[in-house]
């Protein structure tokens, strides 16, 4: 299942992608400065696209790099989506 992430908001570091009925979001957080506050790193989460359900944090978050967060999302969809 290919996931093509795109930056959702220009000023905040948020990327999103969807595939096979699932939505994935990656956001960057840090203790200070603009954007989300918390531990420094890239937080990845997923949820079903067509259900009103809260997002589920992907294990290992926050990740040190965007590439690591994207890889975790790709691994997660491999487990979620039927083949």
N, CA, C and O atoms as a GROMACS GRO file, in nm:
protein
  332
    1UNK      N    1   0.083  -0.117   0.000
    1UNK     CA    2   0.000   0.000   0.000
    1UNK      C    3   0.088   0.125   0.000
    1UNK      O    4   0.150   0.156   0.102
    2UNK      N    5   0.095   0.194  -0.110
    2UNK     CA    6   0.180   0.313  -0.112
    2UNK      C    7   0.118   0.429  -0.034
    2UNK      O    8  -0.002   0.455  -0.044
    3UNK      N    9   0.200   0.496   0.043
    3UNK     CA   10   0.158   0.616   0.115
    3UNK      C   11   0.239   0.732   0.062
    3UNK      O   12   0.362   0.730   0.066
    4UNK      N   13   0.173   0.834   0.012
    4UNK     CA   14   0.238   0.954  -0.037
    4UNK      C   15   0.207   1.066   0.060
    4UNK      O   16   0.096   1.119   0.061
    5UNK      N   17   0.304   1.103   0.142
    5UNK     CA   18   0.282   1.208   0.240
    5UNK      C   19   0.295   1.345   0.175
    5UNK      O   20   0.381   1.367   0.090
    6UNK      N   21   0.209   1.436   0.216
    6UNK     CA   22   0.218   1.575   0.172
    6UNK      C   23   0.201   1.666   0.293
    6UNK      O   24   0.132   1.633   0.390
    7UNK      N   25   0.266   1.778   0.286
    7UNK     CA   26   0.260   1.873   0.397
    7UNK      C   27   0.122   1.937   0.397
    7UNK      O   28   0.079   1.994   0.297
    8UNK      N   29   0.052   1.928   0.510
    8UNK     CA   30  -0.086   1.973   0.519
    8UNK      C   31  -0.101   2.121   0.550
    8UNK      O   32  -0.191   2.187   0.498
    9UNK      N   33  -0.014   2.175   0.634
    9UNK     CA   34  -0.020   2.315   0.672
    9UNK      C   35   0.116   2.378   0.648
    9UNK      O   36   0.219   2.320   0.683
   10UNK      N   37   0.117   2.494   0.589
   10UNK     CA   38   0.243   2.559   0.555
   10UNK      C   39   0.329   2.599   0.672
   10UNK      O   40   0.451   2.580   0.667
   11UNK      N   41   0.269   2.653   0.778
   11UNK     CA   42   0.349   2.705   0.889
   11UNK      C   43   0.381   2.600   0.995
   11UNK      O   44   0.481   2.613   1.066
   12UNK      N   45   0.300   2.498   1.005
   12UNK     CA   46   0.324   2.393   1.105
   12UNK      C   47   0.374   2.269   1.034
   12UNK      O   48   0.340   2.243   0.918
   13UNK      N   49   0.455   2.192   1.104
   13UNK     CA   50   0.510   2.071   1.044
   13UNK      C   51   0.414   1.955   1.064
   13UNK      O   52   0.422   1.881   1.162
   14UNK      N   53   0.320   1.942   0.968
   14UNK     CA   54   0.221   1.836   0.970
   14UNK      C   55   0.214   1.776   0.829
   14UNK      O   56   0.201   1.848   0.731
   15UNK      N   57   0.224   1.644   0.822
   15UNK     CA   58   0.215   1.574   0.694
   15UNK      C   59   0.103   1.471   0.706
   15UNK      O   60   0.080   1.415   0.813
   16UNK      N   61   0.033   1.445   0.596
   16UNK     CA   62  -0.074   1.346   0.599
   16UNK      C   63  -0.072   1.262   0.472
   16UNK      O   64  -0.020   1.304   0.368
   17UNK      N   65  -0.129   1.143   0.485
   17UNK     CA   66  -0.142   1.052   0.372
   17UNK      C   67  -0.258   0.959   0.403
   17UNK      O   68  -0.294   0.938   0.519
   18UNK      N   69  -0.317   0.902   0.298
   18UNK     CA   70  -0.422   0.803   0.319
   18UNK      C   71  -0.412   0.696   0.211
   18UNK      O   72  -0.369   0.721   0.099
   19UNK      N   73  -0.454   0.576   0.250
   19UNK     CA   74  -0.453   0.463   0.158
   19UNK      C   75  -0.533   0.350   0.221
   19UNK      O   76  -0.532   0.334   0.343
   20UNK      N   77  -0.600   0.273   0.139
   20UNK     CA   78  -0.671   0.152   0.182
   20UNK      C   79  -0.767   0.176   0.298
   20UNK      O   80  -0.785   0.088   0.382
   21UNK      N   81  -0.829   0.294   0.303
   21UNK     CA   82  -0.926   0.323   0.407
   21UNK      C   83  -0.868   0.370   0.540
   21UNK      O   84  -0.938   0.374   0.641
   22UNK      N   85  -0.739   0.404   0.540
   22UNK     CA   86  -0.674   0.451   0.662
   22UNK      C   87  -0.608   0.586   0.637
   22UNK      O   88  -0.557   0.613   0.528
   23UNK      N   89  -0.609   0.670   0.741
   23UNK     CA   90  -0.546   0.801   0.735
   23UNK      C   91  -0.427   0.801   0.831
   23UNK      O   92  -0.436   0.750   0.943
   24UNK      N   93  -0.316   0.859   0.785
   24UNK     CA   94  -0.194   0.869   0.866
   24UNK      C   95  -0.154   1.016   0.876
   24UNK      O   96  -0.162   1.090   0.778
   25UNK      N   97  -0.110   1.056   0.994
   25UNK     CA   98  -0.065   1.193   1.016
   25UNK      C   99   0.067   1.188   1.092
   25UNK      O  100   0.084   1.111   1.187
   26UNK      N  101   0.161   1.272   1.049
   26UNK     CA  102   0.288   1.289   1.118
   26UNK      C  103   0.299   1.437   1.154
   26UNK      O  104   0.280   1.524   1.069
   27UNK      N  105   0.330   1.464   1.280
   27UNK     CA  106   0.347   1.603   1.323
   27UNK      C  107   0.478   1.615   1.400
   27UNK      O  108   0.523   1.520   1.464
   28UNK      N  109   0.538   1.733   1.392
   28UNK     CA  110   0.662   1.757   1.464
   28UNK      C  111   0.633   1.836   1.590
   28UNK      O  112   0.562   1.937   1.586
   29UNK      N  113   0.688   1.791   1.701
   29UNK     CA  114   0.670   1.861   1.826
   29UNK      C  115   0.803   1.892   1.893
   29UNK      O  116   0.903   1.825   1.867
   30UNK      N  117   0.803   1.992   1.977
   30UNK     CA  118   0.921   2.028   2.056
   30UNK      C  119   0.874   2.100   2.182
   30UNK      O  120   0.762   2.151   2.185
   31UNK      N  121   0.958   2.104   2.286
   31UNK     CA  122   0.916   2.167   2.411
   31UNK      C  123   0.886   2.316   2.398
   31UNK      O  124   0.802   2.368   2.473
   32UNK      N  125   0.950   2.386   2.308
   32UNK     CA  126   0.927   2.530   2.293
   32UNK      C  127   0.912   2.567   2.147
   32UNK      O  128   0.925   2.482   2.058
   33UNK      N  129   0.883   2.692   2.122
   33UNK     CA  130   0.871   2.740   1.985
   33UNK      C  131   0.732   2.720   1.928
   33UNK      O  132   0.642   2.679   2.000
   34UNK      N  133   0.714   2.748   1.798
   34UNK     CA  134   0.583   2.736   1.736
   34UNK      C  135   0.545   2.589   1.715
   34UNK      O  136   0.632   2.502   1.713
   35UNK      N  137   0.420   2.564   1.699
   35UNK     CA  138   0.374   2.429   1.670
   35UNK      C  139   0.337   2.352   1.795
   35UNK      O  140   0.309   2.410   1.900
   36UNK      N  141   0.338   2.220   1.782
   36UNK     CA  142   0.299   2.132   1.892
   36UNK      C  143   0.408   2.127   1.998
   36UNK      O  144   0.527   2.127   1.966
   37UNK      N  145   0.367   2.122   2.122
   37UNK     CA  146   0.462   2.115   2.231
   37UNK      C  147   0.462   1.974   2.288
   37UNK      O  148   0.359   1.907   2.289
   38UNK      N  149   0.574   1.931   2.335
   38UNK     CA  150   0.590   1.797   2.390
   38UNK      C  151   0.733   1.752   2.368
   38UNK      O  152   0.822   1.835   2.349
   39UNK      N  153   0.754   1.623   2.369
   39UNK     CA  154   0.888   1.570   2.343
   39UNK      C  155   0.928   1.602   2.199
   39UNK      O  156   0.846   1.599   2.109
   40UNK      N  157   1.055   1.632   2.180
   40UNK     CA  158   1.104   1.665   2.047
   40UNK      C  159   1.103   1.542   1.958
   40UNK      O  160   1.154   1.436   1.995
   41UNK      N  161   1.045   1.556   1.839
   41UNK     CA  162   1.043   1.448   1.742
   41UNK      C  163   0.916   1.446   1.660
   41UNK      O  164   0.830   1.533   1.673
   42UNK      N  165   0.908   1.345   1.575
   42UNK     CA  166   0.796   1.329   1.482
   42UNK      C  167   0.698   1.225   1.537
   42UNK      O  168   0.733   1.107   1.549
   43UNK      N  169   0.578   1.269   1.569
   43UNK     CA  170   0.475   1.181   1.621
   43UNK      C  171   0.391   1.130   1.505
   43UNK      O  172   0.339   1.209   1.426
   44UNK      N  173   0.378   0.999   1.494
   44UNK     CA  174   0.300   0.938   1.387
   44UNK      C  175   0.175   0.873   1.446
   44UNK      O  176   0.180   0.811   1.552
   45UNK      N  177   0.063   0.887   1.376
   45UNK     CA  178  -0.062   0.826   1.422
   45UNK      C  179  -0.145   0.784   1.301
   45UNK      O  180  -0.120   0.828   1.188
   46UNK      N  181  -0.244   0.698   1.327
   46UNK     CA  182  -0.333   0.652   1.220
   46UNK      C  183  -0.475   0.639   1.275
   46UNK      O  184  -0.496   0.634   1.396
   47UNK      N  185  -0.570   0.633   1.183
   47UNK     CA  186  -0.709   0.605   1.217
   47UNK      C  187  -0.782   0.561   1.092
   47UNK      O  188  -0.739   0.593   0.981
   48UNK      N  189  -0.893   0.489   1.106
   48UNK     CA  190  -0.973   0.454   0.990
   48UNK      C  191  -1.031   0.582   0.927
   48UNK      O  192  -1.072   0.673   0.997
   49UNK      N  193  -1.034   0.586   0.796
   49UNK     CA  194  -1.084   0.705   0.726
   49UNK      C  195  -1.234   0.727   0.745
   49UNK      O  196  -1.277   0.841   0.760
   50UNK      N  197  -1.311   0.622   0.745
   50UNK     CA  198  -1.457   0.637   0.737
   50UNK      C  199  -1.528   0.606   0.868
   50UNK      O  200  -1.648   0.579   0.868
   51UNK      N  201  -1.454   0.610   0.980
   51UNK     CA  202  -1.515   0.591   1.111
   51UNK      C  203  -1.477   0.710   1.197
   51UNK      O  204  -1.366   0.762   1.189
   52UNK      N  205  -1.570   0.752   1.279
   52UNK     CA  206  -1.542   0.862   1.372
   52UNK      C  207  -1.471   0.803   1.493
   52UNK      O  208  -1.532   0.774   1.596
   53UNK      N  209  -1.340   0.786   1.478
   53UNK     CA  210  -1.260   0.721   1.580
   53UNK      C  211  -1.136   0.805   1.608
   53UNK      O  212  -1.080   0.866   1.517
   54UNK      N  213  -1.094   0.807   1.732
   54UNK     CA  214  -0.973   0.881   1.768
   54UNK      C  215  -0.850   0.819   1.702
   54UNK      O  216  -0.848   0.700   1.672
   55UNK      N  217  -0.749   0.901   1.680
   55UNK     CA  218  -0.625   0.852   1.620
   55UNK      C  219  -0.549   0.765   1.720
   55UNK      O  220  -0.562   0.783   1.841
   56UNK      N  221  -0.472   0.672   1.667
   56UNK     CA  222  -0.391   0.580   1.748
   56UNK      C  223  -0.244   0.610   1.721
   56UNK      O  224  -0.199   0.608   1.607
   57UNK      N  225  -0.171   0.636   1.827
   57UNK     CA  226  -0.028   0.667   1.815
   57UNK      C  227   0.047   0.542   1.772
   57UNK      O  228   0.023   0.432   1.823
   58UNK      N  229   0.138   0.558   1.677
   58UNK     CA  230   0.221   0.447   1.630
   58UNK      C  231   0.337   0.428   1.727
   58UNK      O  232   0.404   0.524   1.764
   59UNK      N  233   0.358   0.304   1.766
   59UNK     CA  234   0.464   0.271   1.861
   59UNK      C  235   0.600   0.321   1.814
   59UNK      O  236   0.633   0.314   1.696
   60UNK      N  237   0.677   0.372   1.908
   60UNK     CA  238   0.809   0.427   1.876
   60UNK      C  239   0.808   0.578   1.864
   60UNK      O  240   0.914   0.641   1.864
   61UNK      N  241   0.689   0.638   1.854
   61UNK     CA  242   0.678   0.784   1.845
   61UNK      C  243   0.718   0.846   1.977
   61UNK      O  244   0.690   0.787   2.081
   62UNK      N  245   0.782   0.961   1.978
   62UNK     CA  246   0.825   1.038   1.861
   62UNK      C  247   0.954   0.983   1.800
   62UNK      O  248   1.042   0.933   1.870
   63UNK      N  249   0.962   0.994   1.669
   63UNK     CA  250   1.079   0.949   1.593
   63UNK      C  251   1.177   1.064   1.573
   63UNK      O  252   1.138   1.181   1.574
   64UNK      N  253   1.304   1.029   1.556
   64UNK     CA  254   1.406   1.134   1.538
   64UNK      C  255   1.395   1.204   1.404
   64UNK      O  256   1.421   1.324   1.396
   65UNK      N  257   1.356   1.132   1.298
   65UNK     CA  258   1.350   1.192   1.164
   65UNK      C  259   1.213   1.167   1.101
   65UNK      O  260   1.139   1.077   1.140
   66UNK      N  261   1.182   1.250   1.003
   66UNK     CA  262   1.058   1.232   0.926
   66UNK      C  263   1.061   1.099   0.853
   66UNK      O  264   0.959   1.031   0.845
   67UNK      N  265   1.176   1.061   0.799
   67UNK     CA  266   1.188   0.934   0.726
   67UNK      C  267   1.156   0.815   0.817
   67UNK      O  268   1.092   0.719   0.772
   68UNK      N  269   1.200   0.820   0.942
   68UNK     CA  270   1.169   0.711   1.036
   68UNK      C  271   1.019   0.704   1.063
   68UNK      O  272   0.961   0.596   1.069
   69UNK      N  273   0.955   0.820   1.078
   69UNK     CA  274   0.811   0.824   1.102
   69UNK      C  275   0.734   0.772   0.980
   69UNK      O  276   0.637   0.697   0.996
   70UNK      N  277   0.776   0.810   0.860
   70UNK     CA  278   0.712   0.760   0.738
   70UNK      C  279   0.726   0.608   0.729
   70UNK      O  280   0.631   0.539   0.693
   71UNK      N  281   0.844   0.557   0.761
   71UNK     CA  282   0.867   0.413   0.757
   71UNK      C  283   0.778   0.338   0.855
   71UNK      O  284   0.727   0.230   0.824
   72UNK      N  285   0.758   0.396   0.973
   72UNK     CA  286   0.669   0.334   1.072
   72UNK      C  287   0.525   0.332   1.021
   72UNK      O  288   0.453   0.234   1.044
   73UNK      N  289   0.483   0.437   0.954
   73UNK     CA  290   0.349   0.441   0.895
   73UNK      C  291   0.334   0.334   0.787
   73UNK      O  292   0.232   0.265   0.781
   74UNK      N  293   0.435   0.320   0.704
   74UNK     CA  294   0.430   0.218   0.598
   74UNK      C  295   0.426   0.077   0.657
   74UNK      O  296   0.355  -0.010   0.605
   75UNK      N  297   0.500   0.054   0.763
   75UNK     CA  298   0.496  -0.077   0.829
   75UNK      C  299   0.359  -0.102   0.890
   75UNK      O  300   0.308  -0.214   0.885
   76UNK      N  301   0.299   0.001   0.947
   76UNK     CA  302   0.169  -0.013   1.010
   76UNK      C  303   0.062  -0.046   0.908
   76UNK      O  304  -0.022  -0.134   0.933
   77UNK      N  305   0.062   0.020   0.793
   77UNK     CA  306  -0.042  -0.008   0.694
   77UNK      C  307  -0.029  -0.149   0.638
   77UNK      O  308  -0.128  -0.209   0.597
   78UNK      N  309   0.092  -0.201   0.634
   78UNK     CA  310   0.112  -0.339   0.588
   78UNK      C  311   0.039  -0.437   0.681
   78UNK      O  312  -0.009  -0.541   0.636
   79UNK      N  313   0.031  -0.404   0.809
   79UNK     CA  314  -0.039  -0.490   0.905
   79UNK      C  315  -0.190  -0.466   0.907
   79UNK      O  316  -0.266  -0.558   0.937
   80UNK      N  317  -0.232  -0.344   0.875
   80UNK     CA  318  -0.374  -0.309   0.882
   80UNK      C  319  -0.453  -0.348   0.758
   80UNK      O  320  -0.564  -0.398   0.769
   81UNK      N  321  -0.396  -0.324   0.641
   81UNK     CA  322  -0.469  -0.339   0.515
   81UNK      C  323  -0.469  -0.485   0.467
   81UNK      O  324  -0.365  -0.551   0.469
   82UNK      N  325  -0.584  -0.533   0.424
   82UNK     CA  326  -0.588  -0.668   0.367
   82UNK      C  327  -0.513  -0.673   0.236
   82UNK      O  328  -0.510  -0.575   0.161
   83UNK      N  329  -0.454  -0.784   0.209
   83UNK     CA  330  -0.377  -0.799   0.083
   83UNK      C  331  -0.460  -0.865  -0.023
   83UNK      O  332  -0.413  -0.886  -0.135
   0.00000   0.00000   0.00000
